[in-house]
Amino acid sequence: MTARPEDLAELAARCPGTLAVAATGPDGDTCLGVHQDTELPLASVGKLLLLAETARRIDSGTLDPAEIVEVRPGERCSGSGLLTALSRTSWSVADLALLTAAVSDNTATNALLRRVGLDEVNAGARSLGLSTTRLLDRIREPRLPEHPPAFALGTAAELAHLAAQVTGDEGWARLMVSWMAANTDRSLAPALVPHDPESRERPEHSQPGTVWVANKTGTDAGTRTDVGVMIGTDATVAYAVLAHGPAGREHDLVRAVRQAGRLIARPLLP
């Protein structure tokens, strides 16, 4: 069953603040969308731009995944992740990328971002067709008035376009989707969709009645975001769901993102 645009419009109207959704096929054509060109804070979904540039450099041979990166004291950051609780202070590029993707590790993100370069990440995003989606800063906890207002800003349309590219057969895309498949947070767009949260290998098709998911989520005050890929028995959908509203209404934002995920997955299920 195909989701109706009016169902998505009604969902967006009930959401406090703004619900932006874009869902596309592998060819990049939008099959479902609302507010998809509205620029919103991305929270940790912005880490996808860093992962994409890292994967492309590894694939091109200009970045060694085994290169060791020392985590500097100023890069250690509270919030999501594990590294602040671990004793080691140096990790390979591949380790940092996996930690960024799997547990959204803020410290790993900062160390990897310093190695790859913020300007270079944004230039890489532009080369992939993301004209406005960008990183503004490293991760900061807390983010103070003298800092840039957000880690990253962007649109659902551009992020769904990036997710569609991840479904391709290029080496960097396969590497990136493997990182996204390791994500431990399936509490947003896939939450109401039948799937195996521990399935890591990208299949050609999912098992009947389920979808296969690779995604990246973001959580901040007043922000809940999810970007990824859902593979069904006969079709694949790349999606981006961004919800931004008043602080204190996060449970309502989560509800809206989950319901949007169910609408996105509808064409993939019997």
C-alpha positions in Angstrom: 0.0 0.0 0.0 1.4 3.4 -1.0 1.3 6.2 1.6 -0.9 9.1 0.6 0.6 12.6 0.6 -2.4 13.9 2.6 -1.6 11.5 5.4 1.9 13.0 5.7 0.5 16.5 5.5 -2.0 15.8 8.3 0.8 14.3 10.4 3.0 17.4 9.8 0.1 19.7 10.8 -0.3 17.9 14.1 3.4 18.0 14.9 4.5 20.8 17.3 7.0 22.9 15.3 8.1 21.6 11.9 8.1 18.0 10.6 10.1 17.7 7.4 10.1 14.5 5.4 11.6 13.3 2.2 11.5 9.7 0.9 13.0 8.7 -2.5 13.7 5.7 -4.5 17.3 4.7 -5.5 17.0 7.0 -8.5 16.6 9.9 -6.2 13.0 10.8 -7.3 10.9 12.0 -4.4 8.0 9.7 -3.7 6.8 11.3 -0.5 7.6 14.7 1.0 6.5 17.6 3.2 8.5 20.7 4.1 11.4 18.8 2.5 13.3 22.0 1.5 13.0 23.7 5.0 16.3 24.1 6.6 16.4 22.7 10.2 18.9 21.8 12.9 20.1 18.2 12.3 21.7 17.2 15.7 23.8 14.1 15.1 22.4 13.4 11.7 24.9 15.9 10.5 27.6 13.3 11.3 26.5 11.6 8.0 28.4 14.3 6.1 31.6 13.5 8.0 31.1 9.7 7.5 30.5 10.3 3.8 33.7 12.2 3.3 35.6 9.7 5.4 34.3 6.8 3.4 35.1 8.5 0.1 38.6 9.2 1.1 39.2 5.6 2.3 37.7 4.3 -1.0 40.0 6.6 -3.0 43.1 5.6 -1.1 43.7 9.1 0.3 42.9 8.2 3.9 44.2 5.0 5.6 41.5 3.4 7.7 44.3 2.0 10.0 45.8 5.4 10.6 45.9 6.1 14.4 44.3 9.4 15.6 45.1 10.6 19.1 42.0 12.0 20.9 43.0 15.5 22.3 41.6 16.6 25.6 39.6 19.4 24.1 37.8 16.9 21.8 36.4 14.9 24.7 32.7 15.6 24.9 29.8 14.5 27.0 26.5 13.3 25.6 26.2 10.3 23.4 29.1 7.8 23.0 31.5 5.6 24.9 35.0 7.1 24.6 34.8 9.4 27.6 34.4 6.2 29.7 37.2 4.2 28.1 40.8 4.3 29.0 42.4 4.4 25.6 43.2 7.8 24.0 44.1 6.7 20.4 42.0 5.0 17.8 42.1 4.2 14.1 40.2 6.2 11.6 38.0 3.1 11.0 37.3 2.8 14.7 36.3 6.4 15.0 34.0 6.2 12.0 32.3 3.1 13.4 31.9 4.7 16.9 30.4 7.8 15.2 27.9 5.7 13.3 27.1 3.0 15.8 26.7 4.9 19.1 26.9 8.5 17.8 30.1 9.0 19.8 30.7 12.8 20.2 34.3 12.4 21.2 35.0 10.1 18.2 33.2 12.6 15.9 35.3 15.5 17.1 38.6 13.6 16.7 37.6 12.4 13.2 36.4 15.8 12.2 39.7 17.4 13.1 41.5 14.8 11.1 39.3 15.1 8.0 38.6 18.9 8.3 35.3 20.7 8.6 35.7 22.7 5.4 36.7 19.6 3.5 33.6 17.8 4.8 31.4 20.6 3.6 33.1 20.7 0.2 32.6 16.9 -0.1 28.9 17.3 0.7 28.5 19.9 -2.0 30.2 17.6 -4.5 27.5 15.0 -3.6 24.8 17.5 -4.4 24.1 18.9 -0.9 24.1 22.7 -1.6 22.8 23.9 1.8 23.2 21.0 4.2 26.4 21.6 6.1 28.4 21.4 9.4 28.8 24.6 11.3 31.0 23.4 14.1 32.3 20.5 16.1 30.2 18.8 18.7 29.9 20.8 22.0 28.2 19.9 25.2 27.1 22.4 26.3 26.7 24.8 23.3 27.2 28.3 24.6 26.1 31.7 23.1 29.6 32.4 21.7 29.5 29.1 19.7 27.8 28.6 16.3 24.1 28.0 16.9 24.1 24.4 15.9 26.4 21.5 15.0 24.7 21.2 11.6 21.8 22.5 9.5 20.2 21.0 6.4 17.1 19.9 4.6 15.2 16.6 4.4 15.4 16.6 0.6 19.2 16.8 0.5 19.7 14.2 3.2 17.4 11.8 1.4 19.4 12.4 -1.7 22.5 11.5 0.2 20.9 8.4 1.6 19.8 7.4 -1.9 23.5 7.6 -3.0 24.4 5.2 -0.1 22.3 2.5 -1.8 24.7 2.4 -4.7 27.4 -0.1 -5.5 30.4 2.3 -5.2 33.0 1.3 -2.6 32.4 4.3 -0.4 28.7 3.8 -0.4 29.0 0.2 0.6 31.4 1.2 3.4 29.1 3.9 4.6 26.0 1.8 4.6 27.8 -0.8 6.6 28.6 1.8 9.3 25.0 3.0 9.2 23.7 -0.6 9.6 25.7 -0.8 12.9 23.6 2.0 14.4 22.2 0.9 17.8 19.4 3.5 17.8 16.3 2.3 16.0 13.9 4.3 18.3 12.8 6.8 15.7 11.7 6.3 12.1 12.0 2.5 12.1 10.5 2.0 15.6 7.0 1.1 14.3 8.3 -0.9 11.3 9.0 -4.6 11.6 12.8 -5.1 11.2 15.7 -6.9 12.7 17.7 -4.3 14.7 20.8 -6.6 14.7 21.0 -7.4 10.9 24.2 -5.8 9.7 24.7 -7.2 6.2 23.0 -5.3 3.4 20.7 -7.7 1.6 19.4 -7.5 -2.0 15.9 -8.0 -0.6 14.4 -8.2 2.9 12.5 -11.2 4.3 8.8 -11.0 3.6 6.9 -8.9 6.1 10.0 -7.0 7.3 12.4 -4.3 6.1 16.1 -4.0 6.5 17.3 -0.7 8.0 20.6 1.3 8.0 20.2 4.7 9.6 21.6 7.6 11.6 19.7 9.4 14.3 20.0 12.8 16.0 18.8 14.0 19.4 18.9 17.5 20.9 16.7 19.8 22.8 13.7 20.3 20.6 15.1 18.2 17.8 14.6 14.6 16.7 16.1 13.5 13.3 16.5 10.2 11.4 18.1 9.6 8.0 18.6 6.2 6.4 17.7 3.4 4.0 14.9 0.8 4.2 15.0 -2.2 1.9 11.9 -4.2 1.4 11.1 -7.4 -0.5 10.6 -5.6 -3.8 11.8 -2.0 -3.3 14.2 0.3 -1.5 13.5 3.7 0.0 16.0 6.3 1.2 14.5 8.7 3.7 15.1 11.7 5.9 12.8 12.8 8.7 13.6 16.0 10.6 11.4 17.2 13.5 12.1 20.5 15.3 9.9 22.2 17.8 9.7 23.7 21.3 11.9 22.2 24.0 9.8 20.1 26.3 7.7 18.7 23.4 10.3 16.0 22.4 7.9 13.1 23.1 5.5 14.6 20.6 8.4 15.0 18.1 9.3 11.3 18.6 5.7 10.3 18.0 5.6 12.3 14.7 9.0 10.8 13.5 7.8 7.3 14.2 4.5 7.8 12.4 6.4 9.3 9.5 8.6 6.2 9.4 5.6 4.0 9.3 4.2 5.9 6.3 7.6 5.8 4.5 7.8 2.0 5.0 4.2 1.3 3.9 5.1 0.6 0.2 7.7 -1.9 1.3 5.4 -4.1 3.3 2.4 -6.3 2.3 
